[in-house]
């Protein structure tokens, strides 16, 4: 009886030991999810550097490897990562001072897209030969939101022969970010939650065109 209990205890300890083993990506995730004081200072210094750079910057590798791999990134030819800075706050359009009703002279623009979807579209506008695979948020400061956007070149043979990525080469997946088919776009369109009280479902024209 004592030997049986001892064996069961050993099996239990082995199972617990297996559960406690964490992979490399887990620690990267925790470093971004729950940063310590040193990490916070490091991220702030990074954002200071990012503010001085262009709004769209091509990167050699993802800023967050764990998140990028989770969203389909592969370190191979044809997979490109961009860091995008999107200005925070309301959107404004140029002031019109002739031949308009006062109703149409407003400068405030209601943007019915989240910042992440805007970042994806800006990359797509600048690089029309690429397709947006996915994106993820990095950080924000008082002026900008920062995102990493993963793009795919569908004309590259390495992508066409990849069984996990070649779906993006099909004609029906062209300009998917403009058509609201990326993950961030679907979230902004209200397609991730099926609440009857969500005004953006089933479309922006629903609910008497109130949109968001």
C-alpha positions, 0 to 999 in steps of 0.5 A: 500500500505504501509503495503504491502511494509512493508511486502515485506521488512520483507520477503526480510530481512528474506531471506537475514538473511538466506543467511548470516548464515554460517555453521561450515565447511564454517569457517574452509574452510575460515581459510585455504583458507585465513589465517590471520597472526596468522594462517600462523604462526600456519601452519608453526609451524605444517610443522616444526613438520611434517618434523620431523615425518615419511613420512606417518603418520596415523591420528586419524582425518583429518587435514581439516575436511571440505575438508575431509567430502566433499570428502567422509570421515566419522568418522566410523570404516574402514575409515582411514586418513594418512598424506603424505609428498612428496619431492619436485623437480625433481626425480633422479634415481641411476647412471649407469656406466656400459653396457649402452649407454650414452643415457640411463645413465641419472639420471633425471627421468620424472615423469608423475604424480602430487605430489598428485597422488604420495602420494596416491600411496605411501599409497597404496604400504604401505597398500595393504589391503586398497583402496584409496578414495580420498586426498587433499592438506594441505600445502607446504614448501621448501622441501615437499608437504603435503597431507591428504589421505583418505583410506577405508578398504573394508573388514570391515562390517561397510563399506559393509553396508554403502550405500555411501561407499560400492561401493569401495568393488566391485572387479572392484574398486581394486587398483584404484589409480594404475589404475589412477581412483582417482580424483587426478589421473584423473586430472594428466591424463588430464581427467578433461579438454577436450581441444584438445591441452592437450597432455595427452589426450586421454592417455600418449601414445598420441601425439607421446608419448610426455606424459605431 
